[in-house]
Amino acid sequence: MKIRVALVSALLAVSGCTTLSRGGPDAGVTPAATPPAGGKVATTIISAMHGGLVGGSIGSGLDDTDKRKALEAEYKALEYTASGQKVTWKGDGTGHSGEVVAAQPYRVGSQDCRQYTHTVFTGTASATARGTACRNGDGSWTPLT
């Protein structure tokens, strides 16, 4: 499975997704309507996100459980929600929470991409990060760096 993730990541790197701009109104794709039953996103899909936006400085104060919930929210926002719709998450007893908002999907070559923001709330402070991710053939999303 690690080889598959590495191969998908390598293909994404050579696809040129980082140098293209947003397409026109017909370039968007419609996200899936409903997340799969079970509540948890598959570990392989989450690990393919390479830490997502929460893997950066906005997630520095989060424990592993909170980071997992934050990554699940990023995936759900990218894969299942309409443009501008919030996906929220809340830590178990840590007081940390967050919200992820994905923009309109657009197509780059054969890949679907979306810009998104993730805001993490830690007590009285908050931090927001912005990024773009493109969807891989296996259903995972890879943030662009």
Long-range contacts (C-beta under 8 A, 24 or more apart in sequence): 1-44, 4-138, 5-44, 5-47, 5-48, 5-140, 8-48, 8-136, 8-137, 8-138, 8-140, 8-142, 9-48, 9-50, 9-142, 11-136, 12-111, 12-134, 12-136, 12-142, 15-108, 15-109, 15-111, 15-134, 16-108, 16-109, 17-108, 17-109, 17-111, 17-113, 17-134, 17-144, 18-144, 18-145, 20-108, 20-109, 22-106, 23-106, 23-107, 23-108, 27-106, 27-107, 28-104, 28-105, 28-106, 28-107, 29-105, 29-106, 29-107, 29-112, 30-105, 31-78, 31-79, 31-80, 31-81, 31-82, 31-102, 31-105, 32-79, 32-80, 33-80, 34-80, 35-76, 35-79, 35-80, 40-72, 41-71, 41-72, 41-75, 41-76, 44-140, 45-75, 45-138, 45-139, 45-140, 45-141, 46-71, 46-72, 46-75, 48-136, 48-138, 48-140, 48-141, 48-142, 49-74, 49-75, 49-133, 49-140, 49-141, 49-142, 49-143, 50-142, 50-143, 51-143, 52-118, 52-131, 52-133, 52-143, 53-116, 53-117, 53-118, 53-129, 53-130, 53-131, 53-143, 54-98, 54-118, 54-120, 54-129, 56-129, 57-127, 57-129, 58-118, 58-119, 58-120, 58-127, 58-128, 58-129, 59-120, 61-96, 61-120, 61-122, 62-91, 62-94, 62-96, 62-120, 62-122, 63-91, 63-94, 65-91, 65-92, 65-94, 66-91, 66-94, 66-96, 70-98, 70-100, 70-118, 70-120, 73-98, 73-99, 73-100, 73-118, 74-100, 74-116, 74-118, 74-133, 74-141, 75-141, 76-100, 77-101, 77-102, 77-116, 78-102, 78-114, 78-116, 78-133, 78-135, 78-141, 79-135, 79-139, 79-141, 95-122, 95-123, 96-120, 96-121, 96-122, 97-121, 108-134, 111-135, 111-136, 113-144
